[in-house]
Amino acid sequence: MDLTYPAAAETFREKVRAFLDEHLPSNWEGVGALPRDQRGPFVEEWRKTLRAASLLAPHWPAEYGGSGLTNLEHVILNEEFAARGVPTAGSNDGFSISMVGNTILHWGTEEQRNHFIPRILDGVDVWCQGYSEPNAGSDLANLGLKAELDGDEWVINGQKTWTSAATTANMIFALCRTDPDSPKHKGISFLLVPMDQPGVDVRPIFDMGGQSHVNEVFFEDARTPRENVLGEVNGGWAVANTLLGFERGVGATVQYLAFEKELENFIELARRYDRLGDPAVRQQIAKFHTVVEVMRYRGYQVLTTFLAGDRPGPESSINKLWWSVFHQEISSAALALAGPGGQIGFGEETRGGIGAPSLGTPNTIANWMNTFFVARAGTIYAGSSEVQKGIIGERVLGLPKEPRADEGSWRDTQRLG
Ligand SMILES: Cc1cc2nc3c(=O)[nH]c(=O)nc-3n(C[C@H](O)[C@H](O)[C@H](O)COP(=O)(O)OP(=O)(O)OC[C@H]3O[C@@H](n4cnc5c(N)ncnc54)[C@H](O)[C@@H]3O)c2cc1C
């Protein structure tokens, strides 16, 4: 196994470092080191800097505002940005660039690309993901949000739920039932729908931490132009799967960096509470270190897949299990270190999003408390742990299939993705 990057890649790394040196202050210690009220404005400005340098979606072709980076260059860019504690995009870009932007480039018509891609990069359109419904989560193809053609427009009625960031988005990519008479996964279309209209009502769902990352989205005669279908009418299942494939994109190769930083914070916390000599804490640190190393090598495996011109398959489920459980366990352990003090100060600092910790997160107990809460959701969204284990059992290990009542479950999405 050769874990060194080719010389040309290392030359590119120097370029990235020079870019960061040029655009970050000399005393820069990461976004998390900024006073709380300066972090949001910094990320907004940083997004503009990346846009101006064609680095906001660096792997996109130059004609669509990218820099045409190879997968390896993209990984190096992510590594260097992580090392300096700066984000690779704005706070709302996950759904917009990584998911729907990539999918529009893949499936979109020339008109759709020319219309939507610049709006995404300029931050004019901010997207959220309308897949899940009250009766469609793991069994996604059971979705029922209805869309019917009325002249030149689709008319949409029904509900989505668990929609992250719907309060800040002005566009939603929504899987809609456009042919109720076809088999479940054949009558679905992938519609691009403006949210700023009277027929769309967003209602926040508050979690046990008092935050509202997720929302219900109700559609009552909402409208979108006829041409706002990505891919074929009734062919949305394939588009939906392409998007899920992008969800497991190049970012997975360096995801471990954020968790490595989280472990450093945990060790620092143990030092602060004078618990580094405690054998039980040392055992926890050894375990967390081992898991970070596993994630690092899983990252290398994903990178190898990309370099071979392929995309990660069902084995991505292994990564999902590792990071989501790690995140829950380390935040629980951090609060245990702090004892009753772990409950003081909750709400002082809100870390914001769900998922992987953001680099530069301040190492405060309040933040660990927030992480403790948001990490609970990690074993549910993007496919629950039980579903991931089913995928690993059946499709990675080749164990006998569980009996399934129907086609079109989340497992089928993973198969196609
Ligand atoms: C914080 C958060 C953010 C989210 N953001 C979004 C978003 O932006 N957009 C969006 O569309 N969705 C979003 N979701 C929804 C998420 O994708 C679903 O919650 C998830 O797919 C599980 O679906 P469900 O909640 O309907 O649970 P269900 O599918 O009803 O599952 C219930 C239980 O049954 C188990 N189960 C289900 N099927 C199987 C099986 N085949 N084998 C074994 N066990 C099984 C599950 O593991 C779970 O324990 C989000 C969810 C959360 C928690």
The ligand as an ORCA input file, in Angstrom:
! r2SCAN-3c Opt
* xyz 0 1
  C     -31.892     15.546     11.710
  C     -32.550     14.991     10.486
  C     -32.441     15.665      9.290
  C     -33.079     15.176      8.159
  N     -33.037     15.925      6.996
  C     -33.743     15.503      5.937
  C     -33.832     16.333      4.758
  O     -33.249     17.411      4.692
  N     -34.577     15.905      3.739
  C     -35.234     14.715      3.756
  O     -35.862     14.377      2.775
  N     -35.193     13.887      4.844
  C     -34.472     14.282      5.942
  N     -34.437     13.500      7.076
  C     -35.231     12.278      7.116
  C     -34.406     10.991      7.139
  O     -33.860     10.701      5.880
  C     -35.327      9.872      7.645
  O     -35.651     10.187      8.987
  C     -34.679      8.515      7.575
  O     -34.503      8.114      6.251
  C     -35.516      7.451      8.330
  O     -36.843      7.491      7.894
  P     -38.058      7.627      8.939
  O     -37.753      8.720      9.883
  O     -39.310      7.698      8.150
  O     -38.026      6.266      9.785
  P     -38.584      4.857      9.304
  O     -38.097      4.568      7.941
  O     -40.051      4.822      9.542
  O     -37.858      3.905     10.324
  C     -38.351      3.657     11.645
  C     -37.448      2.589     12.273
  O     -37.520      1.371     11.518
  C     -36.225      0.961     11.118
  N     -36.248      0.396      9.759
  C     -36.862      0.911      8.682
  N     -36.642      0.133      7.597
  C     -35.859     -0.875      8.018
  C     -35.273     -2.017      7.358
  N     -35.452     -2.217      6.048
  N     -34.493     -2.846      8.097
  C     -34.306     -2.642      9.436
  N     -34.842     -1.583     10.092
  C     -35.605     -0.729      9.403
  C     -35.398      2.232     11.133
  O     -34.016      1.957     11.340
  C     -35.982      2.996     12.300
  O     -35.411      2.552     13.509
  C     -33.800     13.953      8.218
  C     -33.870     13.252      9.421
  C     -33.266     13.765     10.557
  C     -33.383     12.992     11.840
*
